[in-house]
Amino acid sequence: MPTSATQRRDPGAPTPWRTLRRDPIFGLALAVYAVTAVLYLAPVLESGQLAYVSRRVGPLAFLTLVLLALAAGSSRIRVQEEREFWSDLTLAFGCWWIAAAAILSFPSATGKPFAVDLATSVLYALYYVALMMAVERQPHRRHRWRPFTLERRLAWPTVAAVACGLFLYFPFMAIGFAPEIYAAGLPDLCLFLTLDGYLSLRLVYLFRATRSRRWRHVYGLLAAATLAVLGSDAVEALALATGERLWRWDAVANLLLYLPYPLFVAAARLRHHPFPWEPPPAASRIRLEDNLPGPLGQTMTFILLFPLVHFGGYALGTFEAEIRSHRELLLLAWLPILGAIAWIQHRLLDNNVAELQEERRRTEHALHRTQKDLRLAYERQHTDELRRAGDERFGKAFRACPDVMAITRLADGYIVAVNDSCRRVLGWTPQELVGHTTAERSIWASRAERDAVVEELRRHGRITAEVAFRHQSGEERRGLFSARVTDIDGEPHLFSITRDVTASHQSDQRLRRRAAALEQAAGAVWTVDGEGRVSFWNEAAQATFGWPAEEVEGSPAAEVLTGVEVADGHGAFRGQVRVRGGGTAGVEGLEIAVADAGDGGRPRLVICRTI
C-alpha cells in the first residue's frame, strides 16, 4: 500500500515488530499457539484427546485466524496485482479451512469415509494450486510489464496442470491400483513434500529478487512458513517410513505444524504497515520470462523434475512395483501436455519480444521525427526572431532614409510601400501613394523611359540610371534611380532608391553650356560636378593630355588630376594632369565655382593651359 507524505518524513514511524505487537489478530494467533503448545507438551490430556486437539481443533482455529487476517483491510488494497495476490492466498487458505472442517467432523481417522478422505485430498490440491498461483503473480513487479489476456488465462491451466499432474502421480494412482498404499498416507506426503519444496524455493527466490522492504518482509515470512510446513511434512513422512511414532518426534512435528500459522498471519498483517517511502529501483533489463504468470522456467522445471522423482523413487524403493508401469504411462502422457504449454509460452514470449521491438522501433522513429520537428520549430522561431529584428532595423532605416525608398510591383508599378521622403521629393504623402500605381500618380515623366527601365530589370535584375520623374505640381525633375528585383509572395517586386539630383543636373547643364561657349578657347577646359566626377572634357583637353572625352567624362577627377590645389571659391591654381600613356603635364589656369548644387557639392568650371 502506498504511504503518505507524513509517513515518508516521520523518523519515528513504528517498526514492523511494533505494528505486529499492536495487532489483535496476530496477538491472538500467538496466544493460541502458546496454549496449544502447552497443552501438548504438558501431560494434561490423554493421547486421544491430545491428537484430537493437535490434528483437528488446532489447525481449524489457526486457519480461522489466517482468514481473518487476510480479510481485514482487504478493501484498502488498490493495486490490481496486489489484490489478485492476496485473493489467491485467501482462496488457498479457504480450501485448507474447508478440509480441516471436514476432518474435524470425524473424531477418528478410522471412522472417516473414503469419499471424505478423497475430498480432503482434492481440497489440499486446490490449496496448492491457489498458493502456487499467488506466488506466480509476483506483485512486487507491478507497473513493469503487464501480460496480455491470453497469457493471463494461460497461468491457471499451467499451474493447475503442474499441481494436478503431481496429485495424479502420487495419491490417485495409489487409490486406483494400490489402495493400501494410499491408506498409509505416504503418497499424500510425497505430494506435499514436492509442492512445499517448490514453493519454498520460489519464495526464497522472490525474497532475494525484490528490493522493496514491504515485499521482502512478506516474501520472507511466507518462505519461512512454507519451510516450516516442509519440515513438518518431512518429520511426518519419516515417522511413516520408519513406523516409529516417538513422543519426541510428535512434539517436534506439532511445533512445526503450528509455526506456519502465526507467520501467515504476520505476512497478512504487515501488508498494511506504513513502511518508509523508497525511491523506485533503477531501470534494468526486463526479463519477460520473469514477468509472465506461470513462467516458462516453472514448467520446464517440473518437466525435468518428474522423471527424477519417478526413477529416483523406484531406485530407492519408495514406490510399490505394482503401480510402476501405470505411473510411467501417466508420466509419458503428462510430459507432452507440459511440453505443449511450454511451447505456447515460448511462442507468446517470442511474439511479445517481436512486438516490443516493433514498438521500440516505432517509438524511436516517432522520437526522431519529434526531434526533427522540434529542431525545425526552433530554427523557424529563431529565424522569425531574426526576421522581426531585421524587419525592425529595416523599417527604421526605411523611414529615416533621406532618399525616396519604395517597393513597387514590377508588372504594373503598384506601390506597396514608400517612406516619408516622398513628401519632399515627389510632393505626395505615403498615404496618397500606397495602393496606387505609378501611372495613376504620373510618377514617371516618360512612359518609354519606364518601359526601358523595366526591360533592363527583367534581363539583369538590377539597374542604376538617371531618370526623369514628375513632381505632384507637374514639374519635371531628375533623379538617380537604383533598383533591384526581389520576390514577395512569389511575385516580382522592385525595391528602389531614388535620389533627387535635379539641382546638380541643372548646374551640370549650365556648366556644359558655358563649356560649349569656351569650346574654341585657347587651352583645355573641363568641368567637375558636385560628386567629384568629370562631366565635360573639351577637344583641347583631349589634344593636350591624350584622354578622349568618352573615357574621362563620368570618371572621378582624381583618376586624371593629380596635385591640383582646389581653391575654395574661384581663383588661379597650378597643378598636374596625368597624360595618357604615362607622365604628367603641368597646368595653370582659373577655377570657377559656378553654383551650389544643393546637395553639398560645388560644380566647378576649369579653364587651364599647359606650362
C-alpha positions as CSV (number, residue, x, y, z in Angstrom):
1,M,0.0,0.0,0.0
2,P,1.3,3.5,-0.8
3,T,2.4,5.6,2.2
4,S,1.5,9.2,2.9
5,A,3.9,12.1,2.9
6,T,3.8,12.2,6.7
7,Q,5.0,8.6,6.9
8,R,7.8,9.3,4.5
9,R,9.2,12.1,6.6
10,D,8.4,10.8,10.1
11,P,11.7,9.3,11.5
12,G,9.7,7.8,14.5
13,A,7.4,5.6,12.4
14,P,6.7,2.2,14.1
15,T,8.8,-0.8,13.2
16,P,7.2,-3.9,11.7
17,W,7.5,-5.7,15.1
18,R,5.8,-2.9,16.9
19,T,3.0,-3.0,14.4
20,L,2.6,-6.8,14.9
21,R,2.6,-6.4,18.7
22,R,-0.3,-4.0,18.5
23,D,-2.3,-6.1,16.0
24,P,-5.0,-8.0,17.8
25,I,-5.2,-10.8,15.3
26,F,-1.5,-11.5,15.4
27,G,-1.6,-11.4,19.2
28,L,-4.5,-13.9,19.3
29,A,-2.6,-16.2,16.9
30,L,0.5,-16.1,19.3
31,A,-1.8,-16.8,22.3
32,V,-3.5,-19.8,20.5
33,Y,0.0,-21.1,19.5
34,A,1.2,-20.9,23.1
35,V,-1.9,-22.6,24.6
36,T,-1.8,-25.5,22.1
37,A,2.0,-25.9,22.7
38,V,1.5,-26.0,26.5
39,L,-1.4,-28.5,26.2
40,Y,0.6,-30.8,24.0
41,L,3.9,-30.6,25.9
42,A,2.4,-30.8,29.4
43,P,0.8,-34.2,30.4
44,V,-2.6,-32.7,30.8
45,L,-4.6,-34.5,28.2
46,E,-4.8,-38.2,27.2
47,S,-3.2,-39.2,23.9
48,G,-6.5,-39.5,22.1
49,Q,-7.6,-36.1,23.3
50,L,-4.2,-34.6,22.5
51,A,-4.3,-36.0,19.0
52,Y,-7.8,-34.6,18.5
53,V,-6.8,-31.1,19.7
54,S,-3.5,-31.0,17.8
55,R,-4.7,-32.5,14.5
56,R,-8.2,-31.2,14.2
57,V,-9.2,-28.3,16.5
58,G,-5.8,-26.5,16.5
59,P,-5.4,-26.2,12.6
60,L,-9.1,-25.1,12.2
61,A,-8.6,-22.4,14.9
62,F,-5.4,-21.2,13.3
63,L,-6.8,-21.2,9.8
64,T,-9.8,-19.1,11.0
65,L,-7.3,-16.5,12.3
66,V,-5.4,-16.6,9.0
67,L,-8.6,-15.9,7.0
68,L,-9.5,-13.1,9.4
69,A,-6.0,-11.5,8.9
70,L,-6.4,-11.8,5.1
71,A,-10.0,-10.3,5.1
72,A,-9.2,-7.4,7.5
73,G,-8.3,-4.3,5.4
74,S,-8.6,-6.0,2.0
75,S,-10.8,-3.2,0.7
76,R,-7.9,-0.7,1.1
77,I,-5.8,-2.5,-1.5
78,R,-6.0,-0.5,-4.7
79,V,-3.3,-2.1,-6.9
80,Q,-4.6,-4.9,-9.1
81,E,-1.6,-7.2,-8.9
82,E,-1.6,-7.0,-5.1
83,R,-5.3,-7.5,-4.9
84,E,-5.0,-10.7,-7.0
85,F,-2.1,-11.9,-4.9
86,W,-4.0,-11.7,-1.6
87,S,-7.2,-13.0,-3.2
88,D,-5.3,-16.2,-4.3
89,L,-3.9,-16.6,-0.8
90,T,-7.4,-16.2,0.6
91,L,-8.7,-18.9,-1.8
92,A,-5.9,-21.2,-0.8
93,F,-6.4,-20.9,2.9
94,G,-10.2,-21.1,2.4
95,C,-9.7,-24.6,0.8
96,W,-7.5,-25.6,3.6
97,W,-10.1,-24.4,6.2
98,I,-12.8,-26.5,4.5
99,A,-10.6,-29.6,4.5
100,A,-9.8,-29.0,8.2
101,A,-13.5,-28.6,9.0
102,A,-14.3,-31.9,7.2
103,I,-11.6,-33.7,9.2
104,L,-13.0,-32.2,12.4
105,S,-16.3,-33.8,11.7
106,F,-14.8,-37.2,12.2
107,P,-13.2,-37.7,15.6
108,S,-11.1,-40.7,14.5
109,A,-9.3,-41.5,11.3
110,T,-10.7,-44.9,11.1
111,G,-14.3,-43.7,11.1
112,K,-13.7,-41.3,8.2
113,P,-15.3,-42.4,4.9
114,F,-13.2,-42.9,1.9
115,A,-15.1,-40.2,0.0
116,V,-14.3,-37.6,2.7
117,D,-10.7,-38.6,2.6
118,L,-10.7,-38.2,-1.2
119,A,-12.5,-34.8,-0.9
120,T,-9.9,-33.5,1.6
121,S,-7.2,-34.5,-0.8
122,V,-8.9,-32.6,-3.6
123,L,-9.2,-29.5,-1.3
124,Y,-5.5,-29.8,-0.5
125,A,-4.7,-29.9,-4.2
126,L,-6.8,-26.8,-4.7
127,Y,-4.9,-25.2,-1.8
128,Y,-1.6,-25.8,-3.5
129,V,-2.9,-24.6,-6.9
130,A,-4.1,-21.3,-5.5
131,L,-0.9,-20.9,-3.4
132,M,1.3,-21.5,-6.5
133,M,-0.8,-19.1,-8.5
134,A,-0.4,-16.4,-5.8
135,V,3.4,-17.0,-5.8
136,E,3.5,-16.6,-9.6
137,R,1.6,-13.3,-9.5
138,Q,4.9,-11.6,-8.4
139,P,3.1,-8.4,-7.3
140,H,6.4,-6.6,-6.5
141,R,6.9,-6.3,-10.3
142,R,3.8,-4.1,-10.8
143,H,4.0,-1.5,-13.5
144,R,7.0,-3.1,-15.2
145,W,5.1,-5.1,-17.7
146,R,1.5,-6.3,-17.8
147,P,0.8,-9.6,-19.6
148,F,-1.8,-9.9,-22.3
149,T,-5.2,-11.5,-21.8
150,L,-4.2,-14.9,-23.3
151,E,-1.1,-15.1,-21.1
152,R,-3.1,-14.3,-18.0
153,R,-5.6,-17.0,-19.0
154,L,-2.8,-19.4,-19.5
155,A,-1.5,-19.0,-16.0
156,W,-4.2,-21.0,-14.2
157,P,-4.0,-24.0,-16.7
158,T,-0.3,-24.1,-16.3
159,V,-0.3,-24.1,-12.5
160,A,-3.2,-26.5,-12.4
161,A,-1.5,-28.9,-14.8
162,V,1.5,-29.0,-12.6
163,A,-0.4,-29.5,-9.3
164,C,-2.9,-31.9,-10.7
165,G,-0.3,-33.9,-12.5
166,L,1.6,-34.3,-9.2
167,F,-1.7,-35.2,-7.5
168,L,-2.5,-37.9,-10.1
169,Y,1.0,-39.2,-9.9
170,F,1.1,-39.6,-6.1
171,P,-2.3,-40.2,-4.5
172,F,-4.7,-41.1,-7.2
173,M,-2.5,-43.6,-8.9
174,A,-2.2,-45.3,-5.5
175,I,-6.0,-45.1,-5.0
176,G,-6.7,-46.8,-8.3
177,F,-4.0,-49.6,-8.2
178,A,-2.8,-49.9,-4.6
179,P,-5.4,-48.6,-2.0
180,E,-3.3,-49.9,0.9
181,I,-0.5,-47.5,0.0
182,Y,-3.0,-44.6,-0.2
183,A,-4.4,-45.6,3.2
184,A,-0.9,-45.4,4.7
185,G,-0.8,-41.7,3.9
186,L,2.7,-41.8,2.2
187,P,1.6,-40.7,-1.3
188,D,-0.1,-37.6,0.1
189,L,3.1,-36.7,2.0
190,C,5.2,-37.2,-1.1
191,L,3.0,-34.8,-3.0
192,F,3.0,-32.3,-0.2
193,L,6.8,-32.5,0.2
194,T,7.3,-31.9,-3.6
195,L,5.0,-28.9,-3.7
196,D,6.2,-27.4,-0.4
197,G,9.8,-27.7,-1.6
198,Y,9.0,-25.9,-4.8
199,L,7.0,-23.1,-3.0
200,S,9.8,-22.6,-0.5
201,L,12.4,-22.3,-3.2
202,R,10.2,-20.0,-5.2
203,L,9.5,-17.6,-2.3
204,V,13.2,-17.6,-1.3
205,Y,14.0,-16.5,-4.9
206,L,11.3,-13.8,-4.8
207,F,12.7,-12.6,-1.4
208,R,16.1,-12.2,-2.9
209,A,14.9,-10.7,-6.2
210,T,12.8,-7.8,-4.7
211,R,14.3,-4.6,-3.3
212,S,11.1,-3.4,-1.7
213,R,11.1,-3.5,2.1
214,R,7.4,-4.3,2.2
215,W,7.6,-7.3,-0.1
216,R,10.9,-8.6,1.4
217,H,9.0,-8.9,4.7
218,V,6.0,-10.5,3.1
219,Y,8.0,-13.0,1.0
220,G,10.4,-13.7,3.9
221,L,7.5,-14.6,6.3
222,L,5.8,-16.7,3.6
223,A,9.1,-18.5,2.8
224,A,9.6,-19.2,6.5
225,A,6.1,-20.5,6.8
226,T,6.4,-22.9,3.8
227,L,9.8,-24.1,5.1
228,A,8.1,-24.9,8.4
229,V,5.3,-26.8,6.6
230,L,8.0,-28.6,4.6
231,G,9.8,-29.6,7.9
232,S,6.6,-30.8,9.5
233,D,5.7,-32.9,6.5
234,A,9.3,-34.3,6.4
235,V,9.1,-35.3,10.1
236,E,5.7,-37.0,9.5
237,A,7.0,-38.8,6.4
238,L,10.0,-40.0,8.3
239,A,7.7,-41.3,11.0
240,L,5.5,-43.1,8.5
241,A,8.5,-44.6,6.7
242,T,10.2,-45.9,9.9
243,G,7.0,-46.9,11.6
244,E,8.1,-45.3,14.9
245,R,5.9,-42.6,16.5
246,L,8.1,-41.4,19.3
247,W,6.8,-38.7,21.7
248,R,9.7,-36.5,20.8
249,W,9.0,-36.7,17.1
250,D,5.4,-36.0,17.6
251,A,6.3,-32.9,19.7
252,V,8.6,-31.6,17.0
253,A,6.0,-32.3,14.3
254,N,3.3,-30.4,16.2
255,L,5.5,-27.4,16.9
256,L,6.4,-27.3,13.2
257,L,2.8,-27.8,12.3
258,Y,1.6,-24.8,14.3
259,L,4.5,-22.5,13.5
260,P,3.4,-21.6,9.9
261,Y,0.1,-20.1,11.1
262,P,1.5,-17.1,13.0
263,L,3.8,-16.5,10.2
264,F,1.0,-16.4,7.7
265,V,-0.9,-14.0,10.0
266,A,2.1,-11.8,10.3
267,A,2.6,-11.7,6.5
268,A,-1.1,-10.7,6.0
269,R,-1.0,-8.0,8.7
270,L,2.3,-6.4,7.5
271,R,0.8,-5.6,4.2
272,H,-0.8,-2.5,5.9
273,H,2.4,-1.5,7.8
274,P,3.4,2.1,6.9
275,F,6.9,1.3,5.5
276,P,9.1,4.3,4.8
277,W,8.9,5.6,1.2
278,E,11.6,4.2,-1.0
279,P,12.6,5.6,-4.5
280,P,11.8,3.2,-7.3
281,P,14.8,1.0,-8.4
282,A,16.9,2.0,-11.3
283,A,15.7,0.7,-14.7
284,S,17.1,-2.7,-15.6
285,R,16.8,-5.1,-18.4
286,I,13.3,-6.6,-18.3
287,R,13.2,-10.4,-18.5
288,L,9.8,-11.4,-19.9
289,E,10.0,-14.9,-18.5
290,D,10.2,-13.5,-15.0
291,N,7.1,-11.4,-15.5
292,L,4.8,-13.9,-17.3
293,P,2.3,-15.6,-14.9
294,G,3.1,-19.3,-14.8
295,P,6.6,-18.7,-16.2
296,L,8.4,-20.8,-18.7
297,G,11.0,-21.7,-16.1
298,Q,8.4,-23.3,-13.8
299,T,7.0,-25.5,-16.5
300,M,10.4,-26.7,-17.6
301,T,11.5,-27.3,-14.0
302,F,8.6,-29.7,-13.4
303,I,9.2,-31.4,-16.8
304,L,12.7,-32.2,-15.6
305,L,11.5,-32.9,-12.0
306,F,9.0,-35.7,-12.9
307,P,11.5,-38.1,-14.4
308,L,13.8,-37.6,-11.5
309,V,11.0,-38.2,-9.0
310,H,9.9,-41.3,-10.9
311,F,13.2,-43.1,-11.4
312,G,14.7,-41.9,-8.2
313,G,11.7,-43.1,-6.2
314,Y,11.8,-46.6,-7.7
315,A,15.6,-46.7,-7.4
316,L,15.3,-46.1,-3.6
317,G,12.4,-48.5,-3.2
318,T,9.9,-45.8,-2.1
319,F,7.2,-46.7,-4.6
320,E,5.5,-50.0,-5.0
321,A,6.4,-52.0,-8.0
322,E,2.8,-52.9,-9.0
323,I,2.0,-49.3,-9.9
324,R,5.3,-48.5,-11.6
325,S,4.1,-49.2,-15.2
326,H,0.9,-47.1,-14.7
327,R,2.9,-44.2,-13.4
328,E,5.3,-44.5,-16.3
329,L,2.3,-44.2,-18.7
330,L,1.0,-41.2,-16.8
331,L,4.4,-39.6,-16.9
332,L,4.6,-40.2,-20.7
333,A,1.1,-38.7,-21.2
334,W,1.7,-35.8,-18.9
335,L,5.1,-34.7,-20.2
336,P,3.7,-33.8,-23.7
337,I,1.0,-31.7,-22.0
338,L,3.5,-29.7,-20.1
339,G,5.7,-29.5,-23.2
340,A,2.8,-28.1,-25.2
341,I,2.2,-25.4,-22.5
342,A,5.9,-24.6,-22.5
343,W,5.9,-24.3,-26.3
344,I,2.8,-22.0,-26.2
345,Q,4.5,-19.8,-23.6
346,H,7.7,-19.8,-25.7
347,R,5.7,-18.6,-28.7
348,L,4.0,-16.0,-26.6
349,L,7.3,-14.7,-25.3
350,D,8.7,-14.6,-28.9
351,N,5.6,-12.6,-30.0
352,N,6.0,-10.3,-27.1
353,V,9.6,-9.7,-27.9
354,A,8.8,-9.0,-31.5
355,E,6.0,-6.6,-30.6
356,L,8.2,-4.8,-28.1
357,Q,11.0,-4.5,-30.7
358,E,8.5,-3.2,-33.2
359,E,7.1,-0.8,-30.6
360,R,10.6,0.3,-29.8
361,R,11.3,0.9,-33.5
362,R,8.1,3.0,-33.8
363,T,8.9,4.9,-30.7
364,E,12.5,5.7,-31.9
365,H,11.1,6.7,-35.2
366,A,8.5,9.0,-33.5
367,L,11.2,10.4,-31.2
368,H,13.4,11.1,-34.2
369,R,10.6,12.7,-36.1
370,T,9.6,14.7,-33.0
371,Q,13.2,15.8,-32.5
372,K,13.4,16.9,-36.1
373,D,10.1,18.8,-35.8
374,L,11.4,20.5,-32.6
375,R,14.6,21.4,-34.3
376,L,12.7,22.8,-37.3
377,A,10.4,24.7,-35.0
378,Y,13.3,26.1,-33.1
379,E,15.0,27.1,-36.3
380,R,11.8,28.6,-37.6
381,Q,11.3,30.5,-34.3
382,H,14.9,31.7,-34.4
383,T,14.5,32.7,-38.0
384,D,11.3,34.6,-37.2
385,E,13.0,36.4,-34.4
386,L,15.9,37.3,-36.6
387,R,13.5,38.4,-39.3
388,R,11.5,40.5,-36.9
389,A,14.7,42.1,-35.7
390,G,15.8,42.6,-39.3
391,D,12.4,44.0,-40.2
392,E,12.6,46.4,-37.3
393,R,16.0,47.6,-38.3
394,F,15.0,47.8,-42.0
395,G,11.8,49.7,-41.0
396,K,13.9,52.3,-39.1
397,A,16.3,52.7,-42.0
398,F,13.5,52.7,-44.5
399,R,11.7,55.6,-42.7
400,A,14.9,57.5,-41.9
401,C,16.5,57.4,-45.3
402,P,16.6,61.0,-46.9
403,D,16.1,59.5,-50.4
404,V,12.9,58.1,-51.7
405,M,12.7,54.3,-50.9
406,A,9.8,52.4,-52.4
407,I,8.6,48.9,-53.0
408,T,6.5,48.5,-56.2
409,R,5.2,45.6,-58.2
410,L,7.2,45.1,-61.4
411,A,4.2,44.1,-63.6
412,D,2.1,47.3,-63.2
413,G,4.0,49.6,-60.8
414,Y,1.6,49.1,-57.9
415,I,3.1,50.9,-54.9
416,V,3.3,48.6,-51.9
417,A,5.3,50.9,-49.5
418,V,7.1,54.2,-49.6
419,N,8.9,56.3,-47.0
420,D,8.3,59.8,-45.9
421,S,10.9,61.3,-48.1
422,C,8.4,61.2,-50.9
423,R,6.8,64.4,-49.4
424,R,9.9,66.4,-50.1
425,V,11.0,64.8,-53.4
426,L,7.6,63.9,-55.1
427,G,5.2,66.1,-53.3
428,W,2.9,63.2,-52.4
429,T,2.3,61.7,-48.9
430,P,2.9,58.0,-48.4
431,Q,-0.9,57.6,-47.8
432,E,-1.6,59.2,-51.2
433,L,0.8,56.8,-53.0
434,V,0.4,53.4,-51.3
435,G,-2.4,51.4,-53.1
436,H,-2.0,53.2,-56.4
437,T,0.2,52.6,-59.4
438,T,3.0,54.9,-60.6
439,A,0.9,55.5,-63.8
440,E,-2.1,56.7,-61.8
441,R,0.1,59.3,-60.0
442,S,2.1,60.1,-63.1
443,I,5.4,59.5,-61.3
444,W,7.4,58.7,-64.5
445,A,7.9,61.7,-66.8
446,S,8.2,59.3,-69.8
447,R,6.4,56.1,-70.4
448,A,9.1,54.9,-72.8
449,E,11.8,55.5,-70.2
450,R,9.9,53.4,-67.7
451,D,9.4,50.6,-70.2
452,A,13.2,50.7,-70.9
453,V,14.0,50.5,-67.2
454,V,11.5,47.6,-66.7
455,E,13.1,45.7,-69.6
456,E,16.5,46.2,-68.2
457,L,15.3,44.9,-64.8
458,R,13.8,41.8,-66.4
459,R,17.0,41.0,-68.1
460,H,19.5,41.7,-65.4
461,G,17.5,42.0,-62.2
462,R,19.1,45.4,-61.2
463,I,19.7,48.9,-62.6
464,T,21.3,52.2,-61.8
465,A,20.4,55.1,-64.0
466,E,19.4,58.8,-64.1
467,V,15.8,59.1,-64.9
468,A,13.2,61.8,-65.2
469,F,10.2,61.9,-62.8
470,R,7.3,64.2,-62.3
471,H,6.5,66.2,-59.1
472,Q,2.9,66.4,-57.9
473,S,2.9,70.0,-59.1
474,G,3.7,68.8,-62.7
475,E,7.3,69.9,-62.6
476,E,9.7,67.5,-64.3
477,R,12.8,66.5,-62.2
478,R,15.8,64.3,-62.4
479,G,16.7,61.5,-60.1
480,L,19.4,58.9,-59.7
481,F,17.3,55.7,-59.7
482,S,18.7,52.4,-58.3
483,A,16.5,49.3,-58.2
484,R,16.7,45.6,-57.7
485,V,14.1,42.9,-58.4
486,T,13.0,40.7,-55.5
487,D,10.2,38.1,-55.0
488,I,7.5,38.9,-52.4
489,D,4.9,36.2,-52.0
490,G,6.0,34.6,-55.3
491,E,5.6,37.8,-57.4
492,P,8.5,40.0,-58.6
493,H,8.7,43.4,-57.0
494,L,11.1,46.4,-57.2
495,F,13.0,47.7,-54.2
496,S,14.2,51.1,-55.4
497,I,16.0,54.2,-54.1
498,T,15.7,57.5,-55.9
499,R,17.9,60.5,-55.1
500,D,16.8,63.9,-56.3
501,V,19.7,65.2,-58.4
502,T,17.7,67.9,-60.2
503,A,19.9,70.8,-58.8
504,S,23.1,69.0,-59.7
505,H,21.8,68.2,-63.1
506,Q,20.8,71.8,-63.7
507,S,24.2,73.0,-62.5
508,D,25.9,70.5,-64.8
509,Q,23.8,71.7,-67.7
510,R,24.9,75.2,-67.1
511,L,28.5,74.2,-66.9
512,R,28.1,72.4,-70.2
513,R,26.6,75.4,-71.8
514,R,29.4,77.6,-70.6
515,A,32.0,75.0,-71.5
516,A,30.5,74.8,-75.0
517,A,30.9,78.6,-75.3
518,L,34.6,78.2,-74.4
519,E,35.0,75.2,-76.7
520,Q,37.0,77.2,-79.2
521,A,39.0,79.0,-76.5
522,A,42.8,78.5,-76.3
523,G,43.5,76.0,-73.6
524,A,41.9,72.9,-72.1
525,V,38.6,73.2,-70.4
526,W,36.8,70.7,-68.2
527,T,34.1,70.7,-65.6
528,V,33.7,68.7,-62.4
529,D,30.3,68.1,-60.9
530,G,29.2,68.1,-57.3
531,E,30.2,64.4,-56.9
532,G,33.8,65.0,-58.0
533,R,33.4,63.4,-61.4
534,V,34.5,64.9,-64.7
535,S,31.3,66.0,-66.6
536,F,32.9,67.9,-69.5
537,W,36.2,67.4,-71.4
538,N,36.8,69.7,-74.4
539,E,38.8,68.8,-77.5
540,A,41.7,71.0,-76.4
541,A,42.0,68.9,-73.2
542,Q,41.8,65.8,-75.3
543,A,44.5,67.0,-77.6
544,T,46.7,68.2,-74.7
545,F,46.5,65.3,-72.4
546,G,45.6,62.4,-74.8
547,W,42.5,61.4,-72.9
548,P,39.4,61.0,-75.1
549,A,36.2,62.6,-73.7
550,E,34.3,59.3,-73.7
551,E,36.9,57.8,-71.3
552,V,37.2,60.8,-69.0
553,E,33.6,62.1,-68.7
554,G,31.9,60.3,-65.8
555,S,35.1,59.2,-64.2
556,P,36.4,60.5,-60.8
557,A,38.5,63.6,-61.3
558,A,41.2,62.1,-59.1
559,E,41.9,59.5,-61.8
560,V,43.0,62.3,-64.2
561,L,44.1,65.2,-62.0
562,T,47.0,64.9,-59.6
563,G,48.5,67.6,-57.4
564,V,45.8,70.2,-58.3
565,E,45.2,72.6,-55.5
566,V,41.5,73.1,-55.3
567,A,40.6,76.7,-54.3
568,D,37.5,77.5,-52.2
569,G,35.5,79.8,-54.4
570,H,37.4,80.7,-57.6
571,G,40.9,81.7,-58.3
572,A,44.1,80.7,-60.0
573,F,45.7,77.4,-59.5
574,R,48.6,75.3,-60.5
575,G,48.8,71.5,-60.7
576,Q,49.5,68.4,-62.6
577,V,47.3,66.4,-65.0
578,R,48.1,62.8,-66.0
579,V,49.0,62.3,-69.6
580,R,47.7,59.2,-71.3
581,G,50.5,56.8,-71.9
582,G,52.5,57.9,-68.8
583,G,53.8,61.0,-67.3
584,T,52.2,64.3,-66.2
585,A,51.8,67.8,-67.6
586,G,51.9,70.9,-65.6
587,V,48.9,73.2,-66.0
588,E,47.9,76.6,-64.6
589,G,44.6,78.4,-65.0
590,L,41.5,79.6,-63.4
591,E,39.0,77.6,-61.4
592,I,35.5,79.0,-61.1
593,A,32.8,77.7,-58.7
594,V,29.6,78.1,-60.7
595,A,26.8,77.5,-58.3
596,D,25.7,75.5,-55.2
597,A,24.3,72.1,-56.4
598,G,22.0,71.9,-53.4
599,D,23.5,68.6,-52.2
600,G,26.7,69.9,-50.6
601,G,28.7,69.6,-53.8
602,R,30.2,72.6,-55.7
603,P,30.3,72.2,-59.5
604,R,33.4,73.8,-61.0
605,L,34.4,75.2,-64.4
606,V,38.1,74.9,-65.0
607,I,39.9,76.9,-67.7
608,C,43.6,76.0,-67.9
609,R,46.6,75.9,-70.2
610,T,49.8,73.9,-70.1
611,I,53.0,75.3,-68.7
